[in-house]
Amino acid sequence: MRAATIREKEIVVEEHPDPVAGTGEVLVRVHAAGLNGADMMQRRGLYPAPPGSPQEIPGMELAGEVVSCGDGVERFAPGARVMAIIGGGAQAELAVVHERLLTPVPESLGWAAAGGLPEVFTTAHDAIFSQAQLLAGERLLVHGGAGGVGTAAIQLGRAAGAEVTATVRNAELREQVAELGARVIPCEGFAEHGPFDVILELVGAPNMPENLNALATGGRIVVIGVGAGAKAELNLLALMGKRARIHGSTLRARPLEEKALIARRLEREVLPLFERGLVRVPLADTFPLERAADAYERFAAGGKLGKVVLEL
Amino acid sequence: MRAATIREKEIVVEEHPDPVAGTGEVLVRVHAAGLNGADMMQRRGLYPAPPGSPQEIPGMELAGEVVSCGDGVERFAPGARVMAIIGGGAQAELAVVHERLLTPVPESLGWAAAGGLPEVFTTAHDAIFSQAQLLAGERLLVHGGAGGVGTAAIQLGRAAGAEVTATVRNAELREQVAELGARVIPCEGFAEHGPFDVILELVGAPNMPENLNALATGGRIVVIGVGAGAKAELNLLALMGKRARIHGSTLRARPLEEKALIARRLEREVLPLFERGLVRVPLADTFPLERAADAYERFAAGGKLGKVVLEL
């Protein structure tokens, strides 16, 4: 099979041996595989794939068709349309996935949208619901509302009855973010637009003191990205006075059973929203596998709304 | 009635008008009222009682007998043995308490123990169970294990099937803390004795970086005291990597309905442990009301294990 491959911090497309489905695993013919921030870090050698995942072939999400099933597979048969988050190796013609990590692809979704769905919608859903326990009627602030996770969080928060506000650094993208259902505010002085019950923090340490100021009593901050810095200052007396909590979360390092539970929640709580047309996968651009290097450049350049996806 | 009274940052005992029970309230003849760290701060003018509570008469917990009931009181009748956390005014011969904040006093408890129970056991229970959701089999670290909340947390953690470790600064108290059911370790280098699933932080900012190092994957830190400083440094990447969370909590500022729910949890989840002899209120010293100033000196001097309580 051909696959995107990391060679000395560059992306090339090379031939690799076909993977083989083991017990409980499914071999998937990949039709689309989204790019994510973590791929950019992995290309630079900063974020290795977890043990057991291909180290050279990037890609953490995919959508495709089941080709064959290993022993003991119960949920899927050849031909089924499936998608998943995986530890690595998604940006390839073939990938092996444990069946408990797969979900069906809603009928209304094309391959490109399905290939760009799992990572950002799972990350956003886990952060704002499983971690922060956002409720209808609450006020959600999404930092980085134009990013992949940001656009997913805005739509999920809105579909769940929250009032959603988003910061967007790039002024050209503000209108598109507003169309997703958020009140868009500038990054500077965001606390003036609060208070907020839940804050999704994708930027990192510099926002943290103002996040705490912007938080309502009983509020929750979920930190899932620290691109702008990891060392934050935290006023514990303010945290106590607001009876607030701060969650840190990441998906990739979790054990199989937790990832499988997360896939079930995606299936039960998020995919029906796609079927009902309440949420969608914004697509910035798609590239054929052979142009994987261009896709990475497109992702890294920023200034886009929505996903960059490889089509195969 | 006579009551401990704050006059220019000193404690005196003065005559005050008797309080009157309003609708839903109960007049209590106070038999015992514990001292707490917050009283020390209030005496120095740093922690005013919430609106609606007596400002000059300190005291946040009491045990006593119901004297009379205001309109609409349903749960208690004159003569009932009761105890409660209140916003202020507990260190007096008489106090008025909303009936939903009162709990019965277990038969086996004397007045001094009952008067020193509510604040520390409620604070510890709310922090480690309602906030951090400590489970049987987990590992709990209690900072300041010789303090009032510390001794309560150790016993509650142990009764719930957790493995409890405590830091104790004063070497003379370590054996007594160990007798409560904790493995006692020094404050310096405590992370070497981890990892811990839940850390109860009563000391403040200086412990926070090491707390995060000492935390297990999925661990929770609950901050309920910042005597040693409020400005903490927080490594967000470590928080993410451990999928950890940090809670800040305080009881005094909560609305009546939350305090009433907390009293119900004390009644249902903590008082049965007293009845079964699994936990107790360690008493350091008791003083008659007229010696309230001495009681405050005793509390402030430290070096004690357990509660300082006024008896009336």
Chai-1 contact restraints between the chains, C-beta under 6 A:
chainA,res_idxA,chainB,res_idxB,connection_type,confidence,min_distance_angstrom,max_distance_angstrom,comment,restraint_id
A,A205,B,L236,contact,1.0,0.0,6.0,A-B,restraint_1
A,V223,B,L236,contact,1.0,0.0,6.0,A-B,restraint_2
A,V226,B,L236,contact,1.0,0.0,6.0,A-B,restraint_3
A,V226,B,L237,contact,1.0,0.0,6.0,A-B,restraint_4
A,A230,B,N235,contact,1.0,0.0,6.0,A-B,restraint_5
A,A230,B,L236,contact,1.0,0.0,6.0,A-B,restraint_6
A,A230,B,L237,contact,1.0,0.0,6.0,A-B,restraint_7
A,A232,B,L234,contact,1.0,0.0,6.0,A-B,restraint_8
A,A232,B,L236,contact,1.0,0.0,6.0,A-B,restraint_9
A,L234,B,A232,contact,1.0,0.0,6.0,A-B,restraint_10
A,L234,B,L234,contact,1.0,0.0,6.0,A-B,restraint_11
A,N235,B,A230,contact,1.0,0.0,6.0,A-B,restraint_12
A,L236,B,A205,contact,1.0,0.0,6.0,A-B,restraint_13
A,L236,B,V223,contact,1.0,0.0,6.0,A-B,restraint_14
A,L236,B,V226,contact,1.0,0.0,6.0,A-B,restraint_15
A,L236,B,A230,contact,1.0,0.0,6.0,A-B,restraint_16
A,L236,B,A232,contact,1.0,0.0,6.0,A-B,restraint_17
A,L237,B,V226,contact,1.0,0.0,6.0,A-B,restraint_18
A,L237,B,A230,contact,1.0,0.0,6.0,A-B,restraint_19
A,L239,B,G248,contact,1.0,0.0,6.0,A-B,restraint_20
A,M240,B,G248,contact,1.0,0.0,6.0,A-B,restraint_21
A,M240,B,T250,contact,1.0,0.0,6.0,A-B,restraint_22
A,R243,B,S249,contact,1.0,0.0,6.0,A-B,restraint_23
A,A244,B,G248,contact,1.0,0.0,6.0,A-B,restraint_24
A,R245,B,R245,contact,1.0,0.0,6.0,A-B,restraint_25
A,R245,B,H247,contact,1.0,0.0,6.0,A-B,restraint_26
A,I246,B,I246,contact,1.0,0.0,6.0,A-B,restraint_27
A,H247,B,R245,contact,1.0,0.0,6.0,A-B,restraint_28
A,G248,B,L239,contact,1.0,0.0,6.0,A-B,restraint_29
A,G248,B,M240,contact,1.0,0.0,6.0,A-B,restraint_30
A,G248,B,A244,contact,1.0,0.0,6.0,A-B,restraint_31
A,S249,B,R243,contact,1.0,0.0,6.0,A-B,restraint_32
A,T250,B,M240,contact,1.0,0.0,6.0,A-B,restraint_33
